[in-house]
Amino acid sequence: MPTVARHRNYSKTYKTPRRPFEKERLDAELKLVGEYGLRCKREIWRCQYALAKLRKASRTLLTLAPKDPKRIFEGAALLRRMNRYGLLAEDELELDFVLQLTTQKLLERRLQTKVFKQGLAKSIHHARVLIRQRHIRVGSQMVNVPSFNVRTSSEKHIDFAVNSPYGQGPPGRNAKKRAAAKAAAGDDEE
C-alpha cells in the first residue's frame, strides 16, 4: 500500500539576526524581553520580521508612480490595515510613515501588553499567565494567545472571561477550599 504524504506550505515566521553575538543588539533585545514580558527572543524576531515585510511592501509601493492603480489600491489597503491595528494614527496615513514604524510600536499592540496597561493584571508576566490560563476575552471571544494583535475597535472590549473566577464565573479551587473550611469552622462553633 503506497504511503500518502501530506505536504503543507509553511513559511518561517521569524528571521534570526545576521550577527548572533553583537553586544548592543543583545542588550537591546534583553531589555525588550523584560519590558514586554516575552518568552524568548524569537518573539522579538517575529515582530521584526513582520515589520520588515510591512516596510518592504511600503518601499515597493513607493517606487511606483503616485497615480499608479496598484499603488493606489494596495497602498490604501496597507494603510487601512495599519490604522485598524493602531499602528498609524489618522493623521499619519501615508506610506512614508509605515517606514518609520518600530518594533516597540508592534509590541505595544499585543494583548499581553494591553491587559497589563488596562490594569487587569498586576504585572506584564501576570498578564501573560492570565491569558494562557484562559481568563481573558476580547469582545465575546476568549483569547489565550499573548501575542494576539488587538485592533483599536476591540481595545475597549478586553475583559475577564465569562467563566473565569476573576470575572463573573464560579469560584476557583482555592476559594472553594476556603469556603468549605469557613463552613466547617462555623459548624464547629455551634
N, C-alpha and C positions, 0 to 999 in steps of 0.2 A: 504494500500500500504506500503510495507516494505521500511524502510529508508536505503540508501546505505552510509556507512561510508567510507570516503576517508582517509586512513591512509598513512602517509609518514614517512619514517625513517629519522628523523632529529637528528643530533648529536650536542652536545654542542660545541661551537667554542671557549669557554674560560673556565678557572677554577679559582674560587675565592681563595684568599690566605687562608691558614690554620689559621693563627692568624690575625684577622682583624685589631687590633689596635697596631701593632708593630711600634713604632715611626720611627726607621731607615728606614724601608720599605716604610712607608707613605711619609716620606720626599723625599726619592729617587724617588718614583712614581710621586710625585708632580713636582719634578724637570724635569722628563722626559716629563710629560704632557705639561709643559711650553716650554721646549726646542723644542719639535716636534709639538706643536700646536694641541694636541689631544683633542677630545671632552670630553672623560671621561676615567677613569682608566680601564674600560673594554677593551679599545683598547690596552692598555699595556698588560693586562692579556691575550688577544687573541694572541698577539705576543709571549708572554712567553709560551703559550700552544702549538703553532705551533713549537716553538723552542724545547720544551720538547719532542714533537713527533719525530722531526728530530734526536735529541740526542738519544732517545730510540731506534730508528731504527739503528742508528750507533752502539750503545752499543751491541745490539743483534747480529749484523753482526760481530763485533769484537770478540765475543765469539766463532765464528766458526773458523775452520782451514783456514789458508791463501789460500789453494788450493781448498777449498770447492766451488762447482759450484754456490751455492746460494749466497755466499759472493762475488764471482767474478761478477756475473750478477747484483745482486741488489745493491752491493756497487758501481759499475761503474755507474749505473743509478742514484743513490743518489748524487754522486759526480758531475756527469754531470749536474744535475738539480741545484745543489748549485753554480756551475760555471756559468751557464746560467743566474742566477739571481744575480750574482755579489757578492755572499756571501763568496765564496772562490776564491782566485787567482789561476793562472795556476800552480804556484809552491807549492800550498797547497792542491793538490788533493789527500788527504789521509783521511781515516775515523777518525783518531785522531784529525784532525783539525775541524771536524764537532762538536766534543765535546767542542771545545774552542769558539764556536760562542756565541755572546752576544745579548741581546735584542736590544741594540743600533745599532748593525750591521743590524738587520732586519728593524728597524725603519728608518735607512738611505736609504733603498731601496724603501720606499714608494713614490708614485707620488707626494704627498704634499711636501715632503722634497726636491725632485728633482726639482720641479717647483720653489721653493724658492732659492735653491742653484744655479740654472741657471740664476737667475735674472729676471724671468718673473713676479715675484710678489715682492711687497715692503716688505712684512713680511711673516712669516710662516702662520699667520692667514689669510692674504690676499690670499695666495696660496690656502688655503682650500676653501675660498669663490669663487675664480675663477674656481676651479674645480667643485664645486657643482652647479655653475651657467652656466655650460657647455661652458666655454671659452677655455678649454684645450683639445688638441688632442694628441694622441700618434700614430705617423705614419699618417694614414688617418682615424683612428677610434677615434671618440670623446669619452672621458672617463670622467665620473662625479663621480668617487669613489676615495676619497682622499687616501684610504688605498691600492690602486692598486699597486701591486709589479712590478716594472719596470725592465725589462730584460736589460742586458748590450747592446744587439744588438739594442734595441729600445730607448736607453737613449738619443741618439743624435737626435731622431725624435720627441721629446717633443716640441710642439709649440702651438700657439693660433689656435683655430678652424677656419675653413674657413669662417663660417657665423658669427663669433664674431666681435663686433666693435673694439676690440683690434687687431684683425688680419686684413684681407682684406675685412671683412664684411661691411654691411651697417652701417651708423652711429647710435648710440644709442639714447635713448629717450631724454637725456639732450642735446646732440649735435644737434639733430633736432630742439629742442626748441630754442637753442642759434642761430642757423642758421636762423630760422624764425624771431626771434627778430632782428637780424642784418639786414635781408632783409627789415623788416618793418621800421627800423631806417633809412635805406638807401633811402626808398621811401619817408619818411617824409622830408628829407633834400632837395630833388629835387623839 
